[in-house]
């Protein structure tokens, strides 16, 4: 019997990407990945089975430029699937429709596969390993890059029905290229309140609620890397629920005191704050649940 894995709440309600070609995006994310696609306010909403809200959104900009190499921006958006069988079935489906993943890995805390959309936006699909198996060193949660045991994973497949992105699929984390790790840590840890769970020489992993990570940042595009042009494909923005149980007004005052411009707005979810991190990544900060 498949083991039950603790399901940590998603701190990232949605991620919005910029793509260039609507028909290509429809084919890739719909037929390829199995999302239900609904146009909403000039944005394509990508919904799992039975979902009313979309963890992924696409803004179609036909004249957008490719993202230049060696720039900051999106490394990948990581979509968390509910069960190991879902990851195995997605792999089988992608192979059958001619979209084989470009990579896979066992990270000790997750089992993951990787691919890119037609515009080169990085995507990770993963399932969490049981929390009691996560390797630790003191307060650190140790993540590895090992070979994924596909033979063992594929043993979990018990259904051969049509693939659809399953109910319970959420954005698990966002991984970003940044120019300076210390500057990113000051923003996501000191200002927003996330905990550092693991440090690598060129990457940093941050989380809340004891999870392995909700946000990761790296300097793999180069220390001091410039931002991509505003007209490039890639990350448009992502929504984030800060871990501190405090009103948005308190967070806004702390950000402004640190020199971070804040724009207050109303969203269907309620009041939100629009901000940018030190590398220009746009965030929508939502009120933490009561």
C-alpha positions as CSV (number, residue, x, y, z in Angstrom):
1,X,0.0,0.0,0.0
2,X,1.3,3.5,-0.9
3,X,2.4,5.4,2.2
4,X,0.6,8.5,3.1
5,X,2.8,11.6,2.8
6,X,2.2,14.7,4.9
7,X,0.7,17.5,2.7
8,X,2.1,20.8,3.7
9,X,0.0,23.8,2.8
10,X,1.0,25.6,-0.4
11,X,2.4,29.0,0.3
12,X,2.3,29.9,-3.5
13,X,-1.4,30.0,-4.6
14,X,-0.4,30.7,-8.2
15,X,2.5,31.4,-10.6
16,X,1.9,33.4,-13.8
17,X,4.3,32.9,-16.8
18,X,4.7,34.8,-20.0
19,X,4.5,32.8,-23.2
20,X,4.4,33.8,-26.9
21,X,2.1,31.5,-28.8
22,X,-1.4,30.7,-27.5
23,X,-2.0,27.6,-29.7
24,X,1.4,26.1,-28.7
25,X,0.7,26.8,-25.1
26,X,-2.7,25.2,-25.4
27,X,-1.3,22.1,-26.9
28,X,1.6,21.7,-24.5
29,X,-0.2,22.5,-21.2
30,X,-3.6,21.0,-22.3
31,X,-2.9,17.9,-24.4
32,X,0.6,17.5,-23.1
33,X,0.4,18.1,-19.4
34,X,-3.3,17.4,-18.9
35,X,-4.5,20.7,-17.5
36,X,-7.9,22.1,-18.1
37,X,-7.5,25.5,-19.8
38,X,-9.9,28.4,-19.3
39,X,-9.3,31.9,-20.7
40,X,-9.8,34.4,-17.9
41,X,-9.2,38.2,-18.4
42,X,-6.6,37.8,-21.2
43,X,-4.9,35.0,-19.2
44,X,-5.0,31.3,-19.7
45,X,-5.8,29.6,-16.4
46,X,-4.4,26.0,-16.1
47,X,-6.6,24.0,-13.7
48,X,-6.3,20.4,-12.4
49,X,-9.3,18.2,-12.3
50,X,-12.1,19.6,-10.2
51,X,-10.2,22.8,-9.2
52,X,-11.9,26.2,-9.1
53,X,-8.6,28.1,-9.0
54,X,-5.6,27.8,-11.2
55,X,-2.1,27.2,-9.7
56,X,-0.6,28.1,-13.1
57,X,-1.5,31.0,-15.3
58,X,-0.2,32.0,-18.8
59,X,-0.1,35.5,-20.1
60,X,0.2,35.4,-23.9
61,X,2.5,38.1,-25.3
62,X,3.0,37.3,-29.0
63,X,6.0,39.7,-29.5
64,X,7.8,38.6,-26.3
65,X,11.5,37.9,-26.7
66,X,13.3,34.7,-25.6
67,X,14.8,35.0,-22.2
68,X,18.6,35.7,-22.7
69,X,21.0,33.2,-21.1
70,X,23.0,34.3,-18.0
71,X,20.2,36.4,-16.7
72,X,18.1,36.3,-13.5
73,X,14.5,35.2,-13.6
74,X,12.8,31.9,-13.4
75,X,14.8,28.7,-13.0
76,X,11.7,26.6,-12.7
77,X,8.3,26.5,-11.2
78,X,7.7,23.3,-9.2
79,X,4.3,21.6,-9.3
80,X,3.6,19.2,-6.5
81,X,1.5,16.2,-7.3
82,X,-0.6,14.4,-4.7
83,X,0.7,10.8,-5.1
84,X,3.7,8.8,-6.4
85,X,1.4,7.1,-8.9
86,X,0.5,10.5,-10.4
87,X,4.2,11.2,-11.1
88,X,4.6,7.8,-12.7
89,X,1.5,8.2,-14.8
90,X,2.6,11.7,-15.9
91,X,5.9,10.2,-17.1
92,X,4.1,7.5,-19.0
93,X,1.7,10.0,-20.6
94,X,4.5,12.4,-21.6
95,X,6.4,9.6,-23.2
96,X,3.3,8.4,-25.1
97,X,2.5,11.9,-26.5
98,X,6.1,12.6,-27.5
99,X,7.1,15.0,-24.7
100,X,9.7,13.0,-22.8
101,X,11.1,14.8,-19.7
102,X,14.6,16.3,-20.2
103,X,15.7,15.2,-16.7
104,X,14.7,13.5,-13.5
105,X,16.2,13.2,-10.0
106,X,15.8,11.8,-6.5
107,X,16.4,14.7,-4.1
108,X,16.0,12.6,-1.0
109,X,13.0,14.8,0.0
110,X,11.3,14.5,-3.4
111,X,11.1,12.5,-6.6
112,X,11.1,14.9,-9.6
113,X,11.0,15.1,-13.3
114,X,11.9,18.2,-15.4
115,X,10.9,19.6,-18.7
116,X,10.5,23.0,-20.5
117,X,7.5,24.5,-22.2
118,X,7.8,25.7,-25.9
119,X,9.2,29.0,-24.7
120,X,11.9,27.5,-22.5
121,X,10.1,28.1,-19.1
122,X,11.5,25.5,-16.7
123,X,8.9,23.1,-15.0
124,X,9.4,20.6,-12.3
125,X,6.8,18.0,-11.4
126,X,7.4,16.2,-8.1
127,X,6.0,14.2,-5.3
128,X,7.2,14.5,-1.7
129,X,8.8,11.6,0.1
130,X,7.4,10.9,3.6
131,X,8.7,13.5,6.0
132,X,10.2,11.0,8.4
133,X,12.6,9.9,5.7
134,X,14.0,13.4,5.0
135,X,17.7,13.5,5.9
136,X,18.6,16.2,8.3
137,X,21.7,17.8,9.8
138,X,20.7,19.8,12.8
139,X,18.1,22.3,11.6
140,X,19.0,21.7,7.9
141,X,17.0,19.5,5.6
142,X,19.5,17.9,3.3
143,X,18.6,17.6,-0.4
144,X,20.6,15.5,-2.8
145,X,20.7,15.1,-6.6
146,X,20.6,11.3,-7.1
147,X,19.4,9.1,-9.9
148,X,15.6,8.5,-9.8
149,X,14.6,4.9,-9.6
150,X,12.0,4.8,-12.4
151,X,11.6,1.1,-12.2
152,X,10.4,1.3,-8.6
153,X,8.3,4.4,-9.3
154,X,6.5,2.8,-12.3
155,X,5.4,-0.1,-10.1
156,X,2.9,2.3,-8.5
157,X,0.8,2.7,-11.7
158,X,-2.5,1.0,-11.2
159,X,-4.7,2.9,-13.7
160,X,-4.4,3.2,-17.5
161,X,-7.3,5.6,-18.0
162,X,-6.9,9.0,-19.7
163,X,-4.3,11.3,-18.0
164,X,-5.6,14.5,-16.4
165,X,-3.7,16.7,-14.0
166,X,-5.1,15.3,-10.7
167,X,-7.1,17.1,-8.1
168,X,-4.9,18.3,-5.3
169,X,-2.1,19.5,-7.6
170,X,-0.5,22.7,-6.4
171,X,2.6,24.9,-6.8
172,X,5.1,23.5,-4.3
173,X,7.9,25.9,-4.7
174,X,9.5,28.5,-7.0
175,X,13.2,28.4,-7.9
176,X,14.8,31.7,-9.1
177,X,18.0,32.8,-10.6
178,X,19.4,35.8,-8.6
179,X,22.4,38.0,-8.7
180,X,23.4,37.8,-5.0
181,X,22.4,35.2,-2.5
182,X,22.9,37.5,0.6
183,X,20.6,40.1,-0.9
184,X,17.9,37.5,-1.7
185,X,18.2,36.1,1.8
186,X,17.7,39.5,3.4
187,X,14.5,39.9,1.4
188,X,12.9,36.4,1.8
189,X,14.2,35.6,5.3
190,X,14.5,38.9,7.1
191,X,11.6,40.8,5.5
192,X,9.1,38.1,4.6
193,X,10.0,35.7,7.4
194,X,10.9,32.5,5.7
195,X,13.4,30.1,7.3
196,X,16.6,28.9,5.6
197,X,16.5,25.1,5.4
198,X,19.6,24.5,3.4
199,X,22.7,26.4,2.2
200,X,24.8,25.4,-0.8
201,X,27.7,27.5,-2.0
202,X,25.6,28.9,-4.9
203,X,22.0,28.2,-3.8
204,X,19.7,28.9,-0.9
205,X,16.5,27.1,0.1
206,X,13.8,28.8,2.2
207,X,10.6,27.5,3.7
208,X,7.8,27.9,6.3
209,X,5.9,25.3,8.3
210,X,8.9,22.9,8.4
211,X,8.7,22.2,4.7
212,X,11.9,21.5,2.7
213,X,11.4,24.7,0.6
214,X,8.9,27.0,-0.8
215,X,11.4,29.4,-2.4
216,X,14.9,28.6,-3.7
217,X,17.4,31.0,-5.2
218,X,20.7,30.4,-7.0
219,X,23.5,32.2,-8.7
220,X,23.9,29.6,-11.4
221,X,23.4,32.3,-14.1
222,X,26.4,34.1,-12.6
223,X,27.0,36.3,-9.6
224,X,25.8,39.7,-10.5
225,X,23.8,38.4,-13.5
226,X,21.6,41.1,-15.0
227,X,17.8,40.8,-15.3
228,X,16.2,39.8,-18.5
229,X,14.5,42.5,-20.5
230,X,10.9,43.4,-19.5
231,X,9.7,42.1,-22.8
232,X,11.1,38.5,-22.3
233,X,9.2,35.3,-21.8
234,X,9.5,33.8,-18.3
235,X,8.1,34.7,-14.9
236,X,5.5,37.4,-14.9
237,X,4.8,37.2,-11.2
238,X,3.9,34.8,-8.4
239,X,1.7,34.9,-5.4
240,X,3.1,34.3,-2.0
241,X,1.5,33.9,1.5
242,X,4.2,35.1,4.0
243,X,4.6,32.8,7.0
244,X,4.3,35.4,9.8
245,X,0.8,35.7,11.2
246,X,0.6,39.5,10.8
247,X,-1.6,42.0,9.0
248,X,-0.5,43.1,5.5
249,X,-0.2,46.6,6.9
250,X,2.5,45.5,9.3
251,X,4.4,43.8,6.5
252,X,4.0,46.8,4.2
253,X,5.5,49.1,6.8
254,X,8.5,46.8,7.3
255,X,9.1,46.5,3.6
256,X,8.8,50.3,3.1
257,X,11.2,50.9,6.0
258,X,13.7,48.7,4.2
259,X,13.3,50.7,1.0
260,X,11.1,48.3,-0.8
261,X,8.3,50.0,-2.8
262,X,4.8,48.6,-2.0
263,X,1.7,48.9,-4.1
264,X,-1.6,48.1,-2.3
265,X,-4.4,46.6,-4.4
266,X,-7.5,44.5,-4.2
267,X,-7.7,41.0,-5.6
268,X,-10.6,38.5,-5.6
269,X,-8.8,37.0,-2.6
270,X,-8.9,40.3,-0.7
271,X,-6.3,43.0,-0.1
272,X,-2.8,42.3,-1.5
273,X,0.6,43.9,-1.8
274,X,2.5,44.1,-5.0
275,X,6.3,44.2,-4.5
276,X,9.5,43.3,-6.3
277,X,12.4,41.3,-4.8
278,X,16.0,42.7,-5.2
279,X,16.3,41.0,-8.6
280,X,13.0,42.5,-9.9
281,X,10.9,39.3,-9.6
282,X,7.3,40.5,-9.1
283,X,5.3,39.1,-6.1
284,X,1.7,39.4,-5.0
285,X,1.7,39.1,-1.2
286,X,-1.5,37.7,0.3
287,X,-2.9,38.0,3.8
288,X,-2.0,35.0,5.9
289,X,-5.0,32.9,6.9
290,X,-6.5,33.7,10.3
